[in-house]
Amino acid sequence: MHPESCLTPKATDEGKIDTLSGKSILGDKWQYKELLLLADPEEQAVNKYLDDGEMFILSVDDLVVGEAVVKEIDSTTCELMNIAVLPEHQKHGYATQMLSHLASTFSGRYQKMLVGTAEPLIAFYERAGFHVDHVRANFFVDNYSEPVIENGVTYRDMTVLCRSL
């Protein structure tokens, strides 16, 4: 486990350099509830993987703006269960940098990383080196008590993507 490591500094729109640090969280992961529920809207669903998952936070100038949770599936595979960036900090490349950081962090431990998502985010993950592996039919219908709706679209199936590490 890498308790703390740094991500590559990134130039902001104003041309300043933000200091980014990726830190593994060992204590109360629910202190980042706002971020966790951005990516997975139901606490019960998050509870299924949060205790067993390894959580990382992304800080920009001492402000936590993102998080990610990765869980071991088996000795060769891990799955990115949750990744989110605060809305006001999106579109700055932070999620992409987090994916890169996670890939390098887990490359010595696993051969591949999976991530499950819905249609709008497939292209984002493909740009980060993932490819479509399979579809979990009716995942959002069968695993959530309420319909999962984003931007007017009701999610039904989960697309699972895979990336070699």
The 8 nearest C-alpha neighbors of each residue, nearest first, counted from 0:
[[1, 2, 23, 104, 3, 53, 105, 108],
 [0, 2, 3, 4, 23, 104, 22, 105],
 [3, 1, 23, 0, 22, 4, 24, 25],
 [4, 2, 22, 1, 23, 21, 5, 20],
 [3, 5, 21, 22, 20, 1, 6, 2],
 [6, 4, 20, 21, 19, 7, 3, 22],
 [5, 7, 20, 19, 21, 8, 100, 4],
 [6, 8, 9, 5, 19, 96, 18, 20],
 [9, 7, 18, 19, 17, 6, 16, 10],
 [10, 8, 16, 17, 11, 7, 18, 19],
 [9, 11, 16, 14, 15, 17, 12, 8],
 [12, 10, 14, 13, 15, 16, 9, 17],
 [13, 11, 14, 10, 15, 91, 16, 9],
 [12, 14, 11, 15, 10, 16, 17, 9],
 [13, 15, 11, 12, 10, 16, 9, 17],
 [16, 14, 11, 13, 10, 17, 12, 9],
 [15, 17, 10, 9, 11, 8, 18, 14],
 [18, 16, 9, 8, 59, 19, 60, 15],
 [17, 19, 8, 59, 60, 16, 20, 9],
 [20, 18, 59, 58, 6, 8, 17, 5],
 [19, 21, 5, 6, 58, 57, 22, 4],
 [20, 22, 57, 5, 4, 56, 6, 55],
 [21, 23, 3, 55, 56, 2, 4, 20],
 [22, 24, 55, 2, 54, 3, 25, 56],
 [25, 23, 54, 55, 26, 22, 28, 56],
 [24, 26, 23, 27, 28, 54, 53, 2],
 [27, 25, 24, 28, 29, 30, 23, 54],
 [28, 26, 29, 30, 25, 24, 31, 50],
 [27, 29, 30, 26, 31, 24, 54, 25],
 [30, 28, 32, 31, 27, 35, 49, 33],
 [29, 31, 28, 32, 27, 33, 26, 34],
 [32, 30, 29, 34, 33, 28, 35, 66],
 [31, 33, 29, 35, 34, 30, 36, 28],
 [34, 32, 36, 31, 35, 37, 30, 85],
 [33, 35, 37, 32, 36, 31, 83, 85],
 [36, 34, 32, 37, 33, 38, 39, 31],
 [35, 37, 40, 39, 38, 34, 33, 32],
 [38, 36, 34, 35, 39, 40, 83, 33],
 [39, 37, 36, 83, 35, 81, 82, 40],
 [38, 40, 36, 37, 41, 35, 45, 81],
 [41, 39, 36, 37, 38, 42, 147, 35],
 [40, 42, 44, 43, 39, 45, 36, 143],
 [43, 41, 45, 44, 46, 40, 36, 39],
 [42, 44, 46, 41, 45, 47, 143, 40],
 [43, 45, 42, 41, 46, 47, 39, 143],
 [46, 44, 42, 47, 43, 48, 49, 41],
 [47, 45, 43, 49, 44, 48, 42, 50],
 [46, 48, 45, 44, 49, 43, 50, 51],
 [49, 47, 46, 51, 52, 50, 45, 70],
 [48, 50, 52, 46, 51, 45, 47, 68],
 [51, 49, 52, 48, 46, 47, 53, 28],
 [52, 50, 48, 49, 70, 53, 71, 47],
 [53, 51, 70, 49, 69, 50, 68, 48],
 [52, 54, 69, 68, 70, 55, 51, 23],
 [55, 53, 68, 24, 23, 67, 52, 69],
 [56, 54, 23, 67, 22, 66, 24, 21],
 [55, 57, 66, 22, 21, 65, 58, 67],
 [56, 58, 65, 21, 63, 66, 20, 64],
 [59, 57, 63, 62, 61, 19, 20, 64],
 [58, 60, 19, 62, 61, 18, 17, 63],
 [59, 61, 62, 18, 17, 58, 19, 63],
 [62, 60, 59, 58, 63, 18, 19, 20],
 [63, 61, 58, 59, 60, 64, 57, 65],
 [62, 64, 58, 57, 65, 59, 61, 56],
 [65, 63, 85, 84, 58, 57, 62, 59],
 [66, 64, 84, 57, 83, 56, 63, 85],
 [67, 65, 56, 55, 83, 82, 57, 34],
 [66, 68, 82, 55, 81, 54, 56, 83],
 [67, 69, 54, 81, 53, 80, 52, 79],
 [68, 70, 79, 52, 53, 78, 80, 54],
 [71, 69, 52, 78, 77, 53, 72, 51],
 [70, 72, 77, 73, 76, 78, 69, 52],
 [73, 71, 77, 76, 70, 78, 74, 75],
 [72, 74, 76, 75, 71, 77, 109, 70],
 [73, 75, 76, 109, 72, 71, 108, 77],
 [76, 74, 109, 110, 73, 111, 77, 108],
 [77, 75, 111, 73, 72, 109, 112, 74],
 [76, 78, 71, 112, 72, 70, 113, 111],
 [79, 77, 113, 112, 70, 69, 114, 80],
 [78, 80, 69, 114, 81, 68, 113, 70],
 [79, 81, 68, 69, 78, 114, 70, 82],
 [82, 80, 68, 67, 79, 38, 83, 35],
 [83, 81, 67, 66, 38, 68, 80, 84],
 [84, 82, 65, 38, 66, 34, 37, 67],
 [83, 85, 65, 64, 89, 86, 88, 94],
 [84, 86, 88, 64, 87, 65, 89, 34],
 [87, 85, 89, 88, 84, 90, 83, 64],
 [86, 88, 85, 89, 84, 90, 64, 91],
 [89, 87, 85, 86, 84, 91, 90, 64],
 [88, 90, 86, 91, 87, 84, 85, 93],
 [89, 91, 92, 88, 93, 94, 87, 86],
 [92, 90, 89, 93, 88, 11, 12, 94],
 [93, 91, 95, 94, 90, 96, 89, 9],
 [92, 94, 96, 95, 91, 97, 89, 84],
 [95, 93, 97, 96, 92, 98, 84, 83],
 [96, 94, 98, 92, 97, 93, 99, 127],
 [95, 97, 99, 93, 94, 98, 100, 92],
 [96, 98, 94, 100, 95, 99, 101, 93],
 [99, 97, 101, 95, 96, 100, 102, 94],
 [98, 100, 96, 102, 97, 101, 103, 95],
 [101, 99, 97, 103, 98, 102, 104, 96],
 [102, 100, 104, 98, 99, 103, 105, 97],
 [103, 101, 99, 105, 100, 104, 106, 164],
 [102, 104, 106, 100, 101, 105, 99, 164],
 [105, 103, 101, 102, 106, 100, 107, 1],
 [104, 106, 108, 102, 107, 103, 109, 101],
 [107, 105, 164, 103, 108, 109, 102, 104],
 [106, 108, 105, 109, 104, 103, 110, 164],
 [107, 109, 105, 106, 110, 75, 74, 104],
 [110, 108, 75, 76, 106, 111, 107, 105],
 [109, 111, 75, 164, 163, 76, 106, 108],
 [112, 110, 163, 164, 76, 162, 109, 75],
 [111, 113, 77, 162, 78, 161, 76, 163],
 [114, 112, 78, 161, 160, 79, 77, 162],
 [113, 115, 79, 160, 78, 159, 116, 80],
 [116, 114, 159, 158, 157, 160, 113, 117],
 [117, 115, 158, 157, 159, 120, 114, 118],
 [116, 118, 157, 119, 158, 120, 154, 121],
 [117, 119, 121, 120, 116, 158, 157, 122],
 [120, 118, 117, 121, 122, 116, 123, 149],
 [121, 119, 123, 122, 118, 117, 116, 124],
 [120, 122, 124, 123, 118, 119, 125, 117],
 [121, 123, 125, 124, 120, 126, 119, 118],
 [124, 122, 120, 126, 121, 125, 127, 119],
 [125, 123, 127, 126, 121, 129, 122, 120],
 [124, 126, 129, 122, 128, 127, 123, 130],
 [127, 125, 123, 124, 128, 122, 129, 121],
 [128, 126, 124, 125, 129, 123, 95, 98],
 [129, 127, 125, 126, 162, 124, 130, 163],
 [128, 130, 162, 125, 161, 124, 160, 127],
 [131, 129, 160, 161, 125, 132, 162, 128],
 [130, 132, 160, 133, 159, 161, 129, 158],
 [131, 133, 160, 159, 161, 130, 134, 158],
 [134, 132, 159, 131, 158, 135, 160, 157],
 [135, 133, 158, 157, 159, 136, 156, 132],
 [134, 136, 157, 138, 156, 158, 137, 133],
 [135, 137, 156, 138, 134, 157, 155, 139],
 [136, 138, 156, 155, 140, 139, 141, 135],
 [139, 137, 156, 141, 136, 140, 135, 157],
 [138, 140, 155, 142, 141, 137, 143, 154],
 [139, 141, 137, 138, 155, 142, 143, 146],
 [140, 142, 138, 139, 137, 143, 144, 155],
 [143, 141, 139, 140, 138, 144, 44, 137],
 [144, 142, 145, 139, 140, 141, 146, 41],
 [143, 145, 142, 146, 140, 141, 41, 147],
 [146, 144, 143, 147, 140, 41, 139, 148],
 [147, 145, 148, 153, 140, 143, 144, 139],
 [148, 146, 154, 153, 145, 139, 149, 143],
 [149, 147, 153, 152, 151, 146, 154, 150],
 [148, 150, 152, 151, 153, 147, 154, 119],
 [151, 149, 152, 148, 153, 119, 147, 154],
 [150, 152, 149, 148, 153, 154, 147, 146],
 [151, 153, 148, 149, 150, 154, 147, 155],
 [154, 152, 148, 147, 155, 151, 146, 149],
 [153, 155, 147, 148, 139, 152, 156, 117],
 [154, 156, 137, 139, 140, 138, 153, 157],
 [157, 155, 137, 136, 138, 135, 139, 154],
 [156, 158, 135, 117, 116, 134, 138, 115],
 [157, 159, 134, 116, 115, 117, 133, 135],
 [160, 158, 115, 133, 114, 132, 134, 131],
 [159, 161, 131, 132, 130, 114, 113, 129],
 [160, 162, 113, 129, 130, 112, 132, 131],
 [163, 161, 129, 112, 111, 128, 164, 113],
 [162, 164, 111, 110, 112, 161, 129, 128],
 [163, 106, 111, 110, 102, 162, 109, 112]]
